[in-house]
Amino acid sequence: MSTDTFSEWRDYVQIGAIEVNRMGTLQYYVWLGITEVEYAESADRQPNGFESVVFIVGGEEFQLDVHGWTHEVIGVSEPVYNKLFQNTVDAYYEVTLEQIQSLTDVDGIKFRTSGPASKEYVTWYKSISAKDDLVEFLRAVTQ
């Protein structure tokens, strides 16, 4: 995912789904790997607006509030996904399987950040990959 910008350096957001099994209780998360120009120099700041994101799926919207900024907050001992860049910031949002399913029912994933300087993100490079990865995740967890 990428914002539509004309600078040499672009803002990017990766997306992935995670299932965490806590003694038979399953929880699902969406991971966003956020790479923004203004946060490139600081590894210990969270990007503004990602405290809450709104996914736009087929004309419908659903809001997700950040669950945490490190993999430890979801109960895993190491990162689940590889970051695009070293300075990419992790954000984790608790979701339902139905919300993940809705992300696979559209041609492109689109979401916007919250706050006064809201940005909209859409899939960019190999956009089908994000959808295919989510479809494969759902297939694996619903077997």
C-alpha positions as CSV (number, residue, x, y, z in Angstrom):
1,M,0.0,0.0,0.0
2,S,1.2,3.5,-0.7
3,T,0.0,7.0,-0.5
4,D,-0.3,8.9,-3.7
5,T,2.7,11.2,-3.4
6,F,5.3,12.6,-5.9
7,S,8.3,12.8,-3.6
8,E,11.3,10.6,-4.1
9,W,10.6,8.8,-0.8
10,R,7.1,7.4,-0.5
11,D,5.0,6.5,2.5
12,Y,4.2,2.8,2.5
13,V,2.0,0.5,4.5
14,Q,2.2,-3.3,4.5
15,I,-0.7,-5.4,5.7
16,G,-0.9,-8.9,7.0
17,A,-3.3,-11.1,9.1
18,I,-2.3,-13.0,12.3
19,E,-4.0,-15.7,14.4
20,V,-3.0,-16.0,18.0
21,N,-4.0,-19.1,20.0
22,R,-4.2,-18.5,23.7
23,M,-4.9,-21.9,25.2
24,G,-7.6,-22.6,22.7
25,T,-9.0,-19.1,22.5
26,L,-8.3,-17.6,19.1
27,Q,-7.8,-13.9,18.4
28,Y,-7.2,-12.3,15.1
29,Y,-5.2,-9.2,14.2
30,V,-4.3,-7.1,11.2
31,W,-0.7,-6.0,11.2
32,L,0.3,-2.8,9.5
33,G,3.9,-2.2,8.7
34,I,4.0,1.6,8.4
35,T,6.9,3.5,6.7
36,E,6.4,7.2,6.7
37,V,9.0,9.8,5.6
38,E,8.6,12.0,8.7
39,Y,9.2,9.0,11.0
40,A,12.2,7.7,9.1
41,E,14.7,9.1,11.6
42,S,13.0,8.0,14.8
43,A,12.3,4.4,15.6
44,D,10.6,5.1,18.9
45,R,7.7,7.3,17.7
46,Q,4.3,6.1,16.4
47,P,2.9,7.7,13.3
48,N,0.1,10.1,13.9
49,G,-3.4,9.0,12.7
50,F,-2.7,5.2,13.0
51,E,-4.2,5.1,16.5
52,S,-7.4,4.4,14.6
53,V,-7.9,3.5,10.9
54,V,-11.0,3.2,8.8
55,F,-11.1,0.4,6.2
56,I,-13.3,1.1,3.1
57,V,-14.6,-2.1,1.7
58,G,-17.1,-2.1,-1.2
59,G,-18.6,1.2,0.0
60,E,-18.9,0.1,3.6
61,E,-16.5,1.3,6.3
62,F,-15.3,-0.2,9.6
63,Q,-13.0,1.4,12.1
64,L,-10.2,-0.4,13.9
65,D,-8.4,1.0,17.0
66,V,-4.7,0.2,17.5
67,H,-4.2,-2.7,20.0
68,G,-0.5,-2.0,20.3
69,W,2.8,-1.0,18.6
70,T,4.9,-4.2,19.3
71,H,4.4,-7.9,18.6
72,E,4.6,-8.5,22.4
73,V,1.2,-6.8,22.9
74,I,-0.5,-9.6,20.9
75,G,1.3,-12.3,22.8
76,V,3.9,-13.4,20.3
77,S,7.6,-13.7,21.0
78,E,8.9,-12.4,17.7
79,P,7.7,-10.4,14.7
80,V,5.4,-12.4,12.4
81,Y,6.1,-10.3,9.2
82,N,9.3,-8.9,7.7
83,K,9.3,-5.1,7.6
84,L,9.8,-3.4,4.3
85,F,12.5,-1.1,5.8
86,Q,14.4,-1.1,9.0
87,N,12.5,2.0,10.2
88,T,9.0,0.5,9.5
89,V,6.7,0.9,12.5
90,D,4.5,-2.0,13.6
91,A,0.8,-1.5,14.4
92,Y,-1.6,-4.3,15.5
93,Y,-5.4,-4.1,15.3
94,E,-7.8,-6.7,16.6
95,V,-10.2,-7.9,14.0
96,T,-12.8,-10.6,13.4
97,L,-12.6,-13.3,10.7
98,E,-15.6,-11.5,9.1
99,Q,-13.6,-8.3,8.8
100,I,-10.7,-10.1,7.2
101,Q,-13.1,-11.8,4.9
102,S,-14.5,-8.5,3.8
103,L,-11.0,-7.4,2.8
104,T,-10.8,-10.3,0.4
105,D,-14.2,-9.5,-1.2
106,V,-12.9,-6.4,-3.0
107,D,-10.4,-5.8,-5.8
108,G,-8.2,-3.4,-3.7
109,I,-7.7,-2.8,-0.1
110,K,-8.2,0.8,0.9
111,F,-8.1,2.6,4.3
112,R,-7.6,6.0,5.8
113,T,-5.9,7.2,8.9
114,S,-7.7,9.2,11.6
115,G,-7.0,12.8,12.7
116,P,-6.9,16.2,11.0
117,A,-4.1,15.2,8.6
118,S,-5.9,12.0,7.4
119,K,-4.2,10.0,4.6
120,E,-5.7,7.4,2.4
121,Y,-3.8,4.3,1.5
122,V,-4.5,1.9,-1.4
123,T,-2.7,-1.1,-2.7
124,W,0.0,-0.2,-5.1
125,Y,2.8,-2.7,-6.1
126,K,1.5,-6.2,-6.8
127,S,-1.8,-5.2,-5.2
128,I,-3.3,-8.7,-5.9
129,S,-0.7,-10.1,-3.5
130,A,-2.2,-8.5,-0.4
131,K,-5.6,-9.9,-1.3
132,D,-4.2,-13.3,-2.2
133,D,-2.3,-13.4,1.1
134,L,-5.5,-12.7,3.1
135,V,-7.4,-15.3,1.1
136,E,-4.7,-17.9,1.9
137,F,-4.8,-16.9,5.6
138,L,-8.5,-17.4,5.8
139,R,-8.3,-20.7,4.0
140,A,-5.7,-21.9,6.5
141,V,-7.5,-20.8,9.6
142,T,-10.9,-22.0,8.6
143,Q,-9.9,-25.5,7.7
